[in-house]
Amino acid sequence: MNFVRKIASAFLLALLICINQSGSTLAQTKRLQTLDVVQRWYALSLELVRHTPTYTPPVASRALAYLGVTAYEVSAASGVLTSLAGQLNGLEATPKFEQGYTYVEAIVMQSALAASAQALFANTGPTGQRALRRLEETLRWEVAGTVPPDIRERSETLGKAIANHIMRWSETDGGAVIENLGFPEKFKLIQGEAAWKPTNVVALQQMPLLPNWGKNRPFAMPSGATCKLPGPPTYSEDKASEFYKQALEVVTAKQELTPDQKAIARFWADDAMLSPTPPGHWISIALQIIERDQLDVDKSVDVLARLGIAMADAFIGCWDGKYQYNLLRPVTYIRRLIDPIWEPFINTPPFPEYPSGHSTQSGAAAFVLTKFFGENFAFEDTTHSKDGIKGRSFLSFDDAAAEAGISRLYGGIHFRAAIEHGIEQGHCIGAFTNALRTRH
């Protein structure tokens, strides 16, 4: 992300604003600095996701979606892009640039993303709060420079108005308040051999994570139940059954894991509190492409908003399916019927198995990114490089999504049906995001 900062300093931007309000060089410099603001707020948000306790994958997807909509609506405020108001469920018209008045888009963007990030990560710890304040102070000075006070104040006021509008909208979606880290204090577990059972001894995780998340208001699709699943194979303990065969496949896969398959399982694990989580991983991929290909600010906020929306809807749709089928995890079935001391390669998450969240959200992400960038779009993913994990290269987004999905079978935490049907569900959900109109 350093290439942007090398192009224009805050002093140069302020000087150009004073010299030539309409020149092409000024316009280019302003847009580049606006993109820098977007990149730096996203970078901090991905760090906050991994350091804020309530930020499990569904919660992270929600925050990243609202952050993306905020950035997008700033670009739409000038009329360059088509507003998502009236297209996203419940989003009413957002504040715009007033005709006859001058605004600095970088200041509007900085003000909007600062307010949104502070609202979305209000429960982060003291270190995170300091980081939020520090970035706001740094960027506020950088983008303002010697901009006349009336223009600066007008731009900051508009940015806050856009953010506040979107944050008020977010409060009505059903996911704004996370209690007890997302684990219900009271929940009646469904009984039965096929039903989900707790998979570890952690006291908090004897209840499943966010059982009502599938009822949240989606962004682009009509409801969490819109993209119906065909269902997993019929539960059976018969060794000739499809269900038993899929469980045996998980056992065999672990026995025969190659070094590359182990690396795949670890690369896509994206555990909460240890990573930016699965939705943050895909946002990281988009940010890497934005920097590599030097996309302009309009394309950048467009793809980041679409990607965030698709993944947030994917977690709502996936969670609707998880609590409809309430299927047990492989470790529960395998220990009871195949190997009483069997252990998965990676930790089993504390919620029902079907469908795979990794698969649904990766399918949605790949569907949106393929529509945006095209098929056979090769890229390298270095999301975890700072954690000492080697990057991986892919020939297409579908290639990456397929690997993310199968990583869960290698990890021993999903049956094949959950992976394959999850990818299909993600495609269905992503289609609603692809239908959004962003260009006039």
C-alpha positions in Angstrom: 0.0 0.0 0.0 3.0 2.3 0.1 2.8 3.2 -3.6 -0.1 5.5 -3.0 1.6 7.4 -0.2 4.7 8.0 -2.4 2.6 9.6 -5.2 1.3 12.6 -3.3 2.0 14.2 0.1 -0.7 16.0 2.1 1.1 19.2 1.5 1.1 18.8 -2.3 -2.6 18.0 -2.2 -3.4 21.1 -0.2 -1.2 23.2 -2.5 -2.9 21.9 -5.6 -6.4 22.5 -4.1 -5.5 26.2 -3.6 -3.9 26.5 -7.1 -6.4 24.7 -9.3 -9.7 23.4 -8.2 -10.6 22.0 -11.7 -7.2 20.7 -13.1 -6.8 17.1 -14.1 -3.6 16.8 -12.0 -5.5 17.9 -9.0 -8.4 15.5 -9.6 -6.0 12.6 -10.0 -4.1 13.5 -6.9 -7.3 13.9 -4.8 -8.5 10.4 -6.0 -5.2 8.8 -5.2 -5.2 10.2 -1.7 -8.8 9.1 -1.2 -7.8 5.6 -2.1 -5.0 5.7 0.4 -7.5 6.6 3.1 -9.6 3.6 2.2 -6.7 1.2 2.2 -5.4 2.4 5.6 -8.8 2.1 7.3 -9.2 -1.3 5.8 -5.8 -2.4 7.0 -6.6 -1.3 10.6 -10.0 -2.9 10.4 -8.5 -6.3 9.5 -6.1 -5.9 12.5 -9.0 -5.1 14.8 -11.0 -8.1 13.6 -8.3 -10.4 14.8 -7.9 -8.6 18.2 -11.6 -8.0 19.1 -13.1 -11.0 21.0 -16.6 -10.8 19.6 -15.4 -10.8 16.0 -16.2 -14.3 14.9 -16.5 -14.8 11.1 -20.2 -13.8 10.8 -19.7 -10.7 12.9 -16.5 -9.8 11.0 -18.4 -10.2 7.7 -21.1 -7.8 8.9 -18.6 -5.1 9.9 -16.6 -5.3 6.7 -19.8 -5.1 4.7 -20.9 -1.9 6.5 -17.4 -0.4 6.1 -17.6 -1.2 2.4 -21.0 0.4 2.0 -19.7 3.5 3.8 -16.7 3.9 1.5 -18.9 3.3 -1.5 -21.5 5.8 -0.6 -18.8 8.5 -0.2 -17.8 8.0 -3.8 -21.5 7.9 -4.8 -22.1 11.2 -2.9 -20.5 13.1 -5.7 -22.5 11.4 -8.3 -19.7 9.4 -9.8 -21.2 6.0 -8.8 -24.9 5.0 -8.4 -26.0 4.9 -4.8 -26.9 1.6 -3.2 -29.8 3.3 -1.4 -33.0 1.6 -2.6 -31.0 -1.4 -3.7 -29.9 -2.8 -0.4 -32.6 -3.9 2.0 -33.8 -1.0 4.1 -31.1 1.5 3.0 -32.7 4.9 2.4 -31.1 7.8 0.4 -27.7 8.8 1.8 -26.4 12.4 2.1 -24.9 13.9 -1.1 -22.6 16.7 -2.1 -24.6 19.9 -2.3 -24.5 21.7 -5.6 -22.6 25.0 -5.6 -20.3 23.9 -2.7 -16.8 22.6 -2.7 -15.8 19.3 -1.0 -12.6 17.4 -0.8 -13.4 13.7 -1.3 -10.4 12.5 0.7 -11.6 14.5 3.7 -15.2 13.2 3.3 -13.8 9.6 3.1 -11.6 10.0 6.1 -14.4 11.4 8.2 -16.9 8.8 7.1 -14.6 5.8 7.6 -13.3 7.1 10.9 -16.8 7.4 12.3 -17.9 4.0 10.9 -14.8 2.1 12.2 -15.2 3.6 15.6 -18.8 2.5 15.7 -18.2 -0.9 14.3 -15.3 -1.6 16.7 -16.6 0.2 19.7 -16.0 -2.9 21.9 -12.4 -3.4 20.9 -9.8 -3.2 23.7 -7.7 -0.2 24.9 -5.0 -0.9 22.3 -7.5 -1.0 19.5 -9.1 2.2 20.7 -5.8 3.9 20.7 -5.1 2.7 17.2 -8.5 4.0 16.0 -7.8 7.5 17.5 -4.2 7.5 16.2 -5.2 6.7 12.6 -8.0 9.3 12.7 -5.7 12.0 13.9 -3.0 11.1 11.4 -5.2 10.9 8.4 -7.2 14.0 9.4 -4.1 16.1 9.4 -2.7 14.5 6.2 -5.9 15.0 4.1 -6.7 18.4 5.4 -3.4 20.1 5.0 -4.1 23.8 4.3 -7.5 23.3 2.9 -9.7 26.3 3.8 -11.6 25.8 7.1 -15.0 26.1 5.5 -14.3 23.4 2.9 -12.6 21.1 5.5 -15.5 21.5 8.0 -18.1 21.0 5.2 -16.3 17.9 4.0 -15.9 16.4 7.5 -19.6 17.1 8.3 -20.7 15.3 5.2 -18.5 12.3 5.9 -19.9 12.0 9.4 -23.4 12.4 8.1 -22.9 9.5 5.6 -21.4 7.3 8.3 -24.1 8.1 10.9 -26.8 7.4 8.3 -25.3 3.9 7.5 -24.7 3.1 11.2 -28.3 3.9 12.1 -29.4 1.5 9.3 -27.0 -1.1 10.7 -28.6 -1.0 14.1 -31.8 -2.5 12.8 -30.4 -5.6 11.0 -30.5 -8.0 14.0 -26.7 -8.4 14.4 -25.8 -5.1 16.1 -25.6 -6.5 19.7 -23.4 -9.5 20.4 -23.9 -10.9 23.9 -21.7 -13.4 25.7 -19.3 -13.5 22.7 -22.1 -14.8 20.6 -22.9 -17.9 22.6 -26.4 -17.9 24.0 -26.6 -18.2 27.8 -29.8 -20.2 27.4 -30.3 -22.6 24.5 -32.1 -25.9 24.3 -29.9 -28.4 22.4 -31.8 -30.6 19.9 -31.4 -34.3 20.8 -30.8 -37.1 18.5 -27.9 -39.1 17.0 -27.6 -36.7 14.0 -27.9 -33.5 16.0 -25.0 -31.2 16.7 -23.1 -31.8 19.9 -20.4 -29.6 21.6 -17.0 -30.7 20.4 -14.7 -29.4 23.1 -14.7 -28.9 26.9 -14.6 -25.1 26.9 -17.5 -24.1 29.1 -18.6 -21.2 26.9 -18.8 -23.4 23.8 -21.3 -25.9 25.1 -23.8 -23.8 23.3 -23.6 -23.1 19.5 -22.4 -19.8 18.1 -25.0 -17.2 17.0 -28.0 -19.5 16.5 -30.1 -16.6 15.3 -27.7 -15.1 12.8 -29.6 -16.6 9.9 -32.6 -14.4 10.8 -30.6 -11.2 10.3 -31.6 -8.8 7.6 -29.4 -9.5 4.6 -27.9 -6.7 2.4 -28.7 -7.7 -1.2 -30.6 -11.0 -1.1 -34.2 -11.1 0.2 -33.7 -13.3 3.3 -31.4 -15.8 4.9 -33.6 -18.6 3.5 -33.5 -17.4 -0.1 -30.8 -19.7 -1.4 -32.1 -23.1 -0.3 -29.8 -26.0 0.2 -30.5 -29.6 -1.1 -29.6 -31.0 2.3 -26.8 -33.4 3.4 -27.0 -37.1 2.8 -29.5 -38.8 5.0 -28.0 -39.6 8.4 -27.1 -43.2 8.7 -24.8 -45.4 10.7 -24.9 -48.2 8.1 -21.4 -48.7 6.6 -22.9 -49.0 3.2 -24.6 -45.6 3.5 -23.5 -42.4 1.8 -23.2 -40.6 5.1 -20.9 -43.3 6.5 -18.8 -43.1 3.3 -18.4 -39.4 3.7 -17.3 -39.8 7.3 -14.8 -42.5 6.3 -13.4 -40.1 3.6 -12.6 -37.6 6.4 -10.8 -40.3 8.3 -8.8 -41.5 5.3 -8.0 -37.9 4.2 -6.3 -37.2 7.6 -4.3 -40.5 7.4 -3.1 -39.6 4.0 -2.5 -35.8 4.3 0.4 -34.7 2.1 2.6 -31.7 3.2 0.8 -29.5 0.7 -2.6 -30.5 2.0 -1.5 -29.7 5.5 -0.3 -26.3 4.3 -3.7 -25.8 2.6 -5.6 -26.6 5.8 -3.5 -24.2 7.8 -3.5 -21.5 5.2 -7.3 -21.3 5.1 -8.0 -22.0 8.8 -8.5 -18.3 9.5 -9.4 -18.8 13.1 -11.0 -16.0 15.0 -8.5 -14.0 17.2 -5.6 -15.5 15.2 -6.4 -14.1 11.8 -8.6 -11.6 10.0 -11.1 -14.5 9.8 -12.4 -15.9 6.5 -14.2 -12.8 5.3 -11.2 -10.7 6.2 -9.0 -13.1 4.2 -11.0 -12.4 1.0 -11.0 -8.7 1.7 -7.2 -9.0 2.0 -7.1 -10.7 -1.4 -9.1 -7.8 -2.9 -6.8 -5.2 -1.3 -3.7 -7.0 -2.7 -5.2 -6.9 -6.2 -6.2 -3.2 -5.8 -2.6 -2.4 -5.0 -1.0 -4.7 -7.6 -3.2 -3.4 -10.5 -3.4 0.2 -9.2 -7.1 0.3 -9.4 -8.7 3.7 -9.2 -10.8 4.7 -6.1 -14.2 4.1 -7.8 -13.3 0.6 -8.8 -11.7 -0.1 -5.5 -14.7 0.9 -3.4 -17.1 -0.8 -5.8 -15.3 -4.2 -5.5 -14.8 -3.8 -1.7 -18.4 -3.0 -1.1 -19.6 -5.9 -3.4 -17.3 -8.4 -1.7 -18.3 -7.3 1.8 -22.0 -7.5 0.9 -21.7 -10.9 -0.7 -19.9 -12.4 2.2 -22.1 -10.9 4.9 -25.1 -12.3 3.0 -23.3 -15.6 2.7 -22.9 -16.0 6.4 -26.6 -15.1 7.0 -27.6 -17.7 4.4 -25.1 -20.3 5.7 -26.2 -19.8 9.3 -29.8 -20.2 8.2 -28.9 -23.6 6.8 -26.7 -24.6 9.7 -29.5 -24.2 12.2 -32.1 -25.7 9.9 -30.2 -29.0 9.6 -28.3 -28.8 12.9 -25.9 -31.6 11.8 -23.2 -33.1 14.0 -19.5 -32.6 13.2 -17.3 -35.3 11.8 -15.4 -35.7 15.1 -18.6 -36.6 16.9 -19.6 -39.2 14.4 -16.2 -40.7 13.8 -15.4 -41.1 17.5 -18.7 -42.8 18.1 -18.6 -45.2 15.1 -15.2 -45.4 13.6 -12.3 -44.4 16.0 -12.9 -43.4 19.6 -9.6 -41.4 19.9 -9.7 -39.7 16.5 -8.7 -36.1 16.3 -9.2 -33.6 13.4 -6.2 -31.9 12.0 -7.5 -28.4 12.9 -9.8 -27.3 15.7 -13.5 -27.9 15.1 -15.6 -24.7 15.3 -18.5 -24.6 17.9 -21.6 -24.7 15.7 -23.4 -27.1 13.4 -21.6 -28.7 10.4 -23.9 -28.2 7.3 -23.2 -26.3 5.2 -19.5 -25.2 5.3 -19.2 -21.5 6.1 -15.8 -21.4 4.4 -17.4 -22.8 1.3 -20.5 -20.6 1.2 -18.6 -17.4 1.7 -15.8 -18.4 -0.6 -18.2 -19.4 -3.3 -20.0 -16.0 -2.9 -16.7 -14.1 -2.9 -15.4 -15.9 -6.0 -18.6 -15.4 -7.8 -18.5 -11.6 -7.2 -14.8 -11.3 -7.9 -15.0 -13.3 -11.1 -17.8 -11.1 -12.4 -15.8 -8.0 -11.5 -12.3 -9.0 -12.8 -13.1 -11.8 -15.2 -12.5 -15.5 -15.4 -8.9 -17.0 -15.3 -7.7 -14.0 -13.3 -4.5 -15.1 -11.7 -3.2 -13.8 -8.4 -1.0 -14.5 -5.5 -2.5 -14.5 -2.0 0.0 -13.3 0.7 -2.6 -12.6 3.4 -0.7 -14.5 6.1 2.9 -13.6 5.2 3.4 -11.4 8.3 2.6 -14.5 10.3 5.3 -16.5 8.6 2.9 -18.5 6.3 4.0 -18.7 2.7 1.6 -17.2 0.1 -0.2 -19.3 -2.4 -0.9 -18.7 -6.1 -4.2 -19.3 -7.9 -5.2 -19.3 -11.6 -8.7 -18.0 -10.8 -11.0 -17.0 -8.0 -12.9 -20.3 -8.4 -9.6 -22.1 -7.9 -9.1 -20.3 -4.6 -12.6 -20.9 -3.5 -12.4 -24.6 -4.2 -9.1 -24.8 -2.2 -10.7 -22.9 0.7 -13.6 -25.3 0.7 -11.6 -28.6 0.5 -9.3 -27.3 3.2 -12.0 -28.0 5.6 -12.1 -31.7 4.6 -8.3 -31.8 5.0 -8.8 -30.2 8.4 -11.2 -32.9 9.4 -14.1 -30.6 10.3 -16.5 -30.9 7.3 -18.0 -33.7 5.2 -17.8 -33.3 1.4 -21.5 -32.5 1.0 -21.2 -29.4 3.2 -18.3 -28.2 1.0 -19.8 -28.8 -2.4 -23.3 -27.6 -1.5 -21.8 -24.6 0.3 -20.0 -23.4 -2.8 -23.3 -23.7 -4.8 -25.1 -21.7 -2.1 -22.4 -19.1 -2.3 -22.9 -18.7 -6.0 -26.7 -18.2 -5.5 -26.1 -15.6 -2.9 -23.4 -13.8 -4.9 -25.8 -13.4 -7.8 -27.8 -10.9 -5.8 -24.7 -8.8 -5.2 -23.8 -9.0 -8.9 -27.2 -7.6 -9.8 -26.5 -4.3 -7.9 -26.2 -1.3 -10.1 -23.1 0.8 -9.4 -22.6 2.6 -12.7 -24.9 5.2 -14.3 
